[in-house]
């Protein structure tokens, strides 16, 4: 059957067996369904989160600093995880630092750090999700800070900051990932005027915040005891985090940290320092009580050894006061005196047998 025959059959059925009213009705239903589907798609797109930045100046001078604040504006459904990549033109823009103070992210899965000289990658989670800060005056949602990156104009020319591989996880119980809306390119032009950039001074007297847990998870260090901690600071950056177990030395580390003492008999101490010099110490975890039987046995052995030592010293001291030779002389002399006394009494009184014999003789 040819294509022309197919067309004729289709035309035959639509013209003969389908009334015009029914055809118009079906057409209107299809149009309505298409409109509903389109509106649903638009509403779904409107719910997508937005990752943006602060108002970054288009032009900066040579040596002038510029700070880019990466912000999250969630829509409808809260967000509980974010990852992304920031890159830049290193010959035009010189990297200065990354700041995470005040970030809604934490703990970090991948700390934001400069990699390969021109790339900053990061990933973190938001416990309980983030749905935006509510403005108390008008009820509008405000964006939350993810991180801050500071650059300096290093060379005259056109520089660019690129955002890529941005993904957010919805706080819907399934961890649904979606790509947020964001501007992929931020242009910055460095002009000829020379400016000496100075880092703004920050007064910070607040100690860092520490949240820590000791867990056993088969997916972390093969199920061994592990310290999980998150440290943040509202004003300054976190300089370093140190951990100590019992009386051992301090170890600079990051989360997660596998405990060296897997018996849990050592008290774990976490100490965090910020860049302003403030320090916060957290004594975390109740160690497992040791078996005191060993201590009892050790104490008993010490008592026995101490008693043996005292007895030995007493015997040695007694021998020094009364040597063995003098003791023998005293014993011999006392025995001799006792024998002399017995002989003397016998000589005076006689023996009992002899007295009885004399009496018997007189009777006879």
Secondary structure, DSSP 8 states (H G I E B T S, - for coil): --HHHHHHHHHHHHHHTS-HHHHHHHHHHHHHHHHHHHHHHHHHHHTS-EEEE----SEEEET-EEEEEEEEE--SS-EEEEEEEEEE-TTTEEEEEEE-TT-S-BSEEEEEEEETTTEEEEEEEEEEEE--EE-TTT--EE-EEEEEEEEEE-SSEEEEEEEEEEEEEESSSS--EE--EE-SEEEEEEEEEE--------------EEEEEEEE-TTSGGG-EEEEEEEE-SSS-EEEEEEEETTS--EE--SSEE-S-TT--S-EEEEEEETTS-EEEEEE-------HHHHHHHHHHHHHHHHHHHHHHHHHHHHHHS-HHHHHHHHHHHHHHHHHHHHHHHHHH--HHHHHHHHHHHH-
